[in-house]
Amino acid sequence: MIRFGALVAALLIAGCNGAAVDPTPVAAHPDGVASSHRPSVHGQIYVLMLPANYQTWISVYSAASASPIRTIPTAVDGSSFFNQSMLFDRRDNLYYADWVHQTVQVFAPGGSAPAYTIGWGLNSPVALAFDAARNLYVLNNGVFQTGYGAPSVTVYAPGRRVPSRTIRRGLFNPQAFALDSAGNLYVANCPMCQGYYSGAAAAGNIAVYPPGAVKPSRIITDGIAGPNSIAFDGSDNLYVANQGAYSFNYCNLGAGSSVTVYAPGGASPTRTITNGIDGPCVLLVDAAGTLYVANAKGTEGVSVYAPGQSAPELTITNGIAGRPIGLAFDRTGNLYVLSTELSVYAPGSGTPSRMITSGMNQPGAFAVAP
């Protein structure tokens, strides 16, 4: 499903990131903008459009608009087959991981061109996260290990373009990662997600790295069967979406899927959820411990579980057109579900209070400004 033809040269060049020194923060880093002069983007929604073989762009919607208020051009020759990721930091800067061009582009609030671009150390970035100290973590899939470079997690201090730390040990076809409240890094390795492994090793694992470490302190395998999304609740319980049997690419449609739950520091699941789970694509846990699982198979909806429960109290299908590929909350607890359109649900509701369809063209990722 990956079209390497026109991308091979660019990927080879981007993968050859030599040693570099970055002694000072980037002058154009958006954190340098005085807070009194930073435009408000509160509640705005940024949606990445990925029409195959065409120019990609980000459509920006206000907190109430049904149509884009502006667009931001991004990469050329994008595709919905490529994993992409967008994330806001706590100062409303937008970080966009460009799988195609091997960069992370950083936009100041309201900006339509990158304030600066991170390129050193990247090799097919597919996910982004921040720790409590505002260090940026980038999960590099490594072009599915086909010879263009090994997978890694690169860590960047605020405003830096060269990683302060690179993690390679314990990674093979990583698909997702998350940080607990103590700063421990959990990485979901899923060989079966791309079909390059078979047998027992294909089930994958969760590699756990203490703060500052570059090799895992432990590996979780019990209950793991193709992990492609992970999250923590407020008590640091770990939730893992297992796609089950092999099926190709992101949001897989494997058989025997589940969500397994682990107590803090645990190696075996305290709970295994199968009721309402069918090809889990992404999961999310709110502050109260309510679990939301986007299923890519069967009813193609979102299963909602009350804290500690293993049967859904609500299944959301109204307003979801096709496979749901993204979940997010805003600061008031509204749930956003991205499929071929974007639907917004008030807390506890299964009926959308708002649906965005205008300007949607094969959306691949989104982020809601805090």
C-alpha positions as CSV (number, residue, x, y, z in Angstrom):
1,M,0.0,0.0,0.0
2,I,3.0,2.3,0.2
3,R,4.0,4.0,-3.0
4,F,7.7,4.3,-2.9
5,G,8.4,5.3,-6.5
6,A,8.5,9.1,-6.3
7,L,9.5,9.1,-2.7
8,V,12.6,6.8,-2.6
9,A,15.1,9.6,-3.3
10,A,13.6,11.9,-0.8
11,L,13.5,9.2,1.8
12,L,17.1,8.2,1.3
13,I,18.2,11.8,1.6
14,A,16.1,12.5,4.6
15,G,17.3,9.3,6.3
16,C,20.9,10.3,6.1
17,N,21.0,12.6,9.1
18,G,24.5,13.0,10.2
19,A,25.8,14.3,13.5
20,A,25.1,17.9,14.3
21,V,25.5,20.4,17.1
22,D,22.6,22.7,18.1
23,P,24.0,24.8,21.0
24,T,21.3,27.4,21.0
25,P,17.6,27.4,20.6
26,V,16.2,28.3,17.1
27,A,15.9,32.1,16.8
28,A,12.5,31.8,15.2
29,H,11.1,29.4,17.8
30,P,7.5,30.4,18.4
31,D,8.0,30.3,22.2
32,G,9.9,33.5,21.7
33,V,6.8,35.4,20.8
34,A,5.5,37.5,23.7
35,S,2.3,36.0,25.2
36,S,0.5,39.4,24.9
37,H,1.2,39.4,21.1
38,R,0.2,35.8,20.5
39,P,-3.2,35.5,18.6
40,S,-5.8,33.3,20.2
41,V,-6.5,30.1,18.5
42,H,-8.6,28.7,21.4
43,G,-11.0,26.0,20.3
44,Q,-9.8,26.1,16.6
45,I,-9.7,22.8,14.9
46,Y,-6.8,21.9,12.5
47,V,-7.6,19.1,10.0
48,L,-4.9,17.6,7.7
49,M,-6.3,16.7,4.3
50,L,-4.5,13.9,2.4
51,P,-6.0,13.4,-1.1
52,A,-3.9,10.9,-2.9
53,N,-1.3,12.3,-5.4
54,Y,-2.4,15.9,-4.8
55,Q,-1.1,18.7,-2.7
56,T,-2.0,18.3,1.0
57,W,-3.1,21.1,3.3
58,I,-4.4,21.8,6.7
59,S,-7.9,23.3,7.0
60,V,-8.6,25.5,10.0
61,Y,-12.1,25.8,11.5
62,S,-13.1,28.1,14.3
63,A,-14.7,26.8,17.4
64,A,-18.1,27.4,15.8
65,S,-17.6,27.5,12.0
66,A,-18.9,24.8,9.6
67,S,-16.5,25.8,6.9
68,P,-12.7,26.5,7.0
69,I,-11.7,30.0,8.0
70,R,-8.3,29.5,6.3
71,T,-6.0,26.8,4.9
72,I,-2.3,26.1,5.3
73,P,-0.4,24.4,2.5
74,T,1.8,21.5,3.6
75,A,3.6,18.7,1.7
76,V,3.2,17.7,-1.9
77,D,2.3,14.2,-3.1
78,G,0.7,13.3,0.2
79,S,-1.4,10.2,0.7
80,S,-4.0,8.9,3.2
81,F,-1.8,5.8,3.4
82,F,0.9,7.7,5.3
83,N,0.7,8.1,9.0
84,Q,0.6,11.7,10.0
85,S,0.3,13.4,13.4
86,M,-0.5,16.9,14.7
87,L,-0.3,18.2,18.2
88,F,-0.6,21.5,20.0
89,D,1.8,22.4,22.9
90,R,0.5,24.3,25.9
91,R,1.4,27.6,24.3
92,D,-0.8,26.9,21.2
93,N,2.1,26.2,18.8
94,L,1.1,23.5,16.3
95,Y,3.5,20.6,15.6
96,Y,3.0,18.7,12.4
97,A,4.8,15.5,11.7
98,D,5.3,15.1,7.9
99,W,5.9,11.4,7.2
100,V,6.6,12.1,3.5
101,H,9.2,14.8,3.9
102,Q,10.8,13.6,7.1
103,T,10.3,16.8,9.1
104,V,8.3,18.2,12.0
105,Q,7.0,21.6,11.1
106,V,6.2,24.1,13.9
107,F,3.6,26.8,13.5
108,A,3.2,29.7,15.8
109,P,-0.4,30.5,16.8
110,G,-2.3,31.7,13.7
111,G,0.7,31.1,11.5
112,S,0.4,29.9,7.9
113,A,4.0,29.1,7.4
114,P,6.4,27.2,9.7
115,A,8.2,29.3,12.3
116,Y,10.8,26.6,12.1
117,T,11.3,23.0,11.0
118,I,12.9,20.0,12.8
119,G,14.7,17.6,10.4
120,W,17.7,16.2,12.3
121,G,17.2,12.6,13.5
122,L,13.9,12.0,11.9
123,N,13.0,8.9,9.9
124,S,9.3,8.6,9.0
125,P,7.8,10.4,12.0
126,V,4.4,9.0,12.9
127,A,3.6,10.3,16.4
128,L,4.3,13.2,18.7
129,A,4.2,13.8,22.5
130,F,5.4,16.2,25.1
131,D,6.6,15.5,28.6
132,A,6.1,17.7,31.7
133,A,9.3,19.7,30.9
134,R,8.0,20.4,27.4
135,N,10.5,18.2,25.7
136,L,9.2,17.0,22.4
137,Y,9.2,13.2,21.7
138,V,8.9,12.0,18.1
139,L,8.2,8.4,17.2
140,N,10.0,7.4,14.0
141,N,8.6,4.3,12.3
142,G,11.8,3.9,10.2
143,V,10.0,3.5,6.8
144,F,8.7,0.1,8.0
145,Q,12.3,-1.2,8.3
146,T,12.7,-1.6,4.5
147,G,16.3,-0.4,4.5
148,Y,16.0,3.3,4.8
149,G,16.9,3.5,8.5
150,A,16.1,2.0,11.8
151,P,13.1,3.1,13.9
152,S,13.7,5.4,16.8
153,V,12.3,7.8,19.3
154,T,14.0,11.2,19.2
155,V,13.8,13.7,22.0
156,Y,14.2,17.5,21.6
157,A,14.6,20.1,24.2
158,P,12.2,23.1,23.8
159,G,13.2,25.1,20.8
160,R,15.9,22.7,19.6
161,R,16.2,21.1,16.2
162,V,18.8,18.4,17.1
163,P,17.8,15.6,19.4
164,S,19.2,15.6,22.9
165,R,18.5,11.8,23.1
166,T,17.8,9.1,20.6
167,I,16.3,5.7,21.6
168,R,16.8,2.8,19.2
169,R,17.1,-0.3,21.4
170,G,14.0,-2.3,21.9
171,L,12.2,-0.9,18.9
172,F,10.8,-2.8,15.9
173,N,8.0,-1.3,13.8
174,P,6.8,1.0,16.6
175,Q,3.2,2.3,16.0
176,A,2.4,4.4,19.1
177,F,3.8,5.7,22.3
178,A,2.7,7.5,25.5
179,L,4.2,8.9,28.7
180,D,2.9,8.2,32.2
181,S,2.8,10.9,34.9
182,A,6.3,9.9,36.1
183,G,7.8,10.4,32.7
184,N,8.3,6.7,31.8
185,L,8.0,6.2,28.1
186,Y,5.9,3.3,26.7
187,V,6.3,2.3,23.1
188,A,4.0,-0.1,21.3
189,N,5.9,-2.3,18.9
190,C,3.6,-3.9,16.3
191,P,5.4,-6.0,13.7
192,M,2.2,-7.5,12.4
193,C,0.8,-4.1,11.6
194,Q,2.8,-4.0,8.4
195,G,3.1,-7.8,7.8
196,Y,6.9,-8.0,7.9
197,Y,7.0,-10.6,10.7
198,S,5.2,-13.8,11.4
199,G,5.0,-16.3,14.2
200,A,5.1,-15.5,17.9
201,A,7.2,-12.3,17.4
202,A,4.5,-10.8,15.2
203,A,2.3,-10.2,18.3
204,G,4.7,-7.4,19.4
205,N,5.2,-5.9,22.8
206,I,5.3,-2.7,24.9
207,A,8.8,-1.5,25.6
208,V,9.1,0.7,28.8
209,Y,11.9,3.3,29.2
210,P,12.6,5.1,32.5
211,P,13.1,8.9,32.3
212,G,16.3,9.7,30.4
213,A,17.0,6.1,29.4
214,V,17.9,4.9,25.9
215,K,17.2,1.2,26.5
216,P,14.1,-0.5,27.9
217,S,14.0,-1.5,31.6
218,R,11.2,-4.0,30.9
219,I,9.1,-5.5,28.1
220,I,5.4,-6.2,28.4
221,T,4.2,-9.2,26.3
222,D,1.4,-10.7,28.3
223,G,-2.0,-9.9,26.6
224,I,-0.3,-8.1,23.7
225,A,-1.5,-8.9,20.2
226,G,-0.7,-6.3,17.7
227,P,-0.7,-3.1,19.7
228,N,-1.5,0.0,17.6
229,S,-2.7,2.6,20.2
230,I,-1.9,3.1,23.9
231,A,-3.0,5.6,26.6
232,F,-3.0,6.2,30.3
233,D,-5.8,7.2,32.7
234,G,-5.4,9.6,35.6
235,S,-4.2,6.8,37.9
236,D,-1.5,5.7,35.4
237,N,-3.3,2.5,34.4
238,L,-2.1,1.6,30.9
239,Y,-4.6,0.8,28.1
240,V,-3.5,-1.0,25.0
241,A,-5.6,-1.4,21.8
242,N,-4.7,-4.8,20.2
243,Q,-5.6,-5.2,16.6
244,G,-5.5,-9.0,16.8
245,A,-4.7,-11.2,13.8
246,Y,-2.6,-9.7,11.0
247,S,-4.1,-7.2,8.6
248,F,-2.2,-4.6,6.6
249,N,-1.6,-1.0,7.6
250,Y,-2.9,1.6,10.1
251,C,-6.3,1.0,11.7
252,N,-6.1,-2.7,10.9
253,L,-9.0,-5.0,10.6
254,G,-7.7,-8.1,12.3
255,A,-9.7,-10.8,14.1
256,G,-9.5,-11.4,17.8
257,S,-9.0,-7.8,18.8
258,S,-9.1,-6.5,22.4
259,V,-8.2,-3.7,24.8
260,T,-5.9,-4.8,27.7
261,V,-5.6,-2.8,30.9
262,Y,-2.5,-2.9,33.2
263,A,-2.0,-1.5,36.6
264,P,0.9,1.0,37.1
265,G,4.1,-1.0,36.7
266,G,2.2,-4.2,35.9
267,A,3.3,-6.9,33.5
268,S,0.0,-8.8,33.1
269,P,-3.4,-7.3,32.3
270,T,-5.9,-6.7,35.2
271,R,-8.7,-6.6,32.6
272,T,-9.2,-7.7,29.0
273,I,-12.0,-6.0,27.1
274,T,-13.5,-7.8,24.1
275,N,-17.1,-6.8,24.3
276,G,-17.6,-3.9,21.8
277,I,-14.1,-4.2,20.4
278,D,-13.7,-4.8,16.7
279,G,-10.5,-3.7,15.0
280,P,-9.6,-0.9,17.5
281,C,-8.0,1.9,15.7
282,V,-7.3,4.4,18.4
283,L,-8.3,4.8,22.1
284,L,-8.6,7.7,24.5
285,V,-9.3,7.9,28.3
286,D,-10.8,11.0,29.9
287,A,-10.0,12.5,33.2
288,A,-12.7,10.5,35.0
289,G,-11.4,7.2,33.6
290,T,-14.0,6.7,30.9
291,L,-12.6,4.8,28.0
292,Y,-13.3,5.6,24.3
293,V,-12.3,3.1,21.6
294,A,-12.7,3.8,17.9
295,N,-13.4,0.6,16.0
296,A,-12.5,0.3,12.4
297,K,-14.4,-2.9,11.7
298,G,-18.1,-4.0,12.0
299,T,-20.2,-1.1,13.1
300,E,-17.3,1.4,12.6
301,G,-18.1,3.4,15.7
302,V,-16.8,4.4,19.1
303,S,-17.4,2.2,22.1
304,V,-17.6,4.0,25.4
305,Y,-16.8,2.2,28.7
306,A,-17.5,3.6,32.2
307,P,-14.5,3.4,34.6
308,G,-13.6,-0.2,35.4
309,Q,-16.2,-1.7,33.1
310,S,-15.7,-4.2,30.3
311,A,-18.9,-3.8,28.5
312,P,-19.8,-0.5,26.7
313,E,-22.3,1.8,28.2
314,L,-22.7,3.6,24.9
315,T,-21.8,2.9,21.3
316,I,-21.6,6.0,19.1
317,T,-22.4,5.5,15.4
318,N,-24.5,8.5,14.7
319,G,-22.4,11.1,12.8
320,I,-19.6,8.6,12.0
321,A,-19.1,8.0,8.3
322,G,-16.6,5.3,7.6
323,R,-13.7,4.2,9.8
324,P,-13.1,6.5,12.7
325,I,-9.3,7.3,12.7
326,G,-9.0,10.0,15.3
327,L,-10.3,10.9,18.8
328,A,-9.7,14.1,20.9
329,F,-11.2,16.1,23.7
330,D,-11.4,19.9,24.0
331,R,-11.0,21.6,27.3
332,T,-14.7,21.4,28.2
333,G,-14.8,17.6,27.6
334,N,-16.5,17.5,24.2
335,L,-15.5,14.5,22.2
336,Y,-14.3,14.9,18.6
337,V,-14.4,11.9,16.2
338,L,-12.6,12.1,12.8
339,S,-13.8,9.8,10.0
340,T,-14.5,11.1,6.5
341,E,-16.0,14.1,8.4
342,L,-15.5,15.5,11.9
343,S,-18.3,15.1,14.5
344,V,-18.4,16.7,18.0
345,Y,-20.3,15.2,20.9
346,A,-21.2,16.7,24.3
347,P,-20.0,14.7,27.3
348,G,-22.1,11.5,27.6
349,S,-24.0,12.0,24.3
350,G,-24.1,9.6,21.3
351,T,-25.6,12.3,19.0
352,P,-23.4,14.9,17.5
353,S,-23.9,18.5,18.5
354,R,-22.0,19.6,15.5
355,M,-20.8,18.0,12.3
356,I,-18.1,19.4,10.0
357,T,-18.3,18.2,6.4
358,S,-17.5,21.3,4.4
359,G,-13.9,21.3,3.1
360,M,-13.2,17.7,4.1
361,N,-11.1,15.8,1.6
362,Q,-9.7,12.5,2.8
363,P,-8.8,13.8,6.3
364,G,-5.9,12.0,7.9
365,A,-5.2,13.7,11.2
366,F,-6.5,16.6,13.4
367,A,-5.8,18.6,16.5
368,V,-8.0,20.9,18.7
369,A,-6.3,24.0,20.1
370,P,-6.5,24.1,23.9
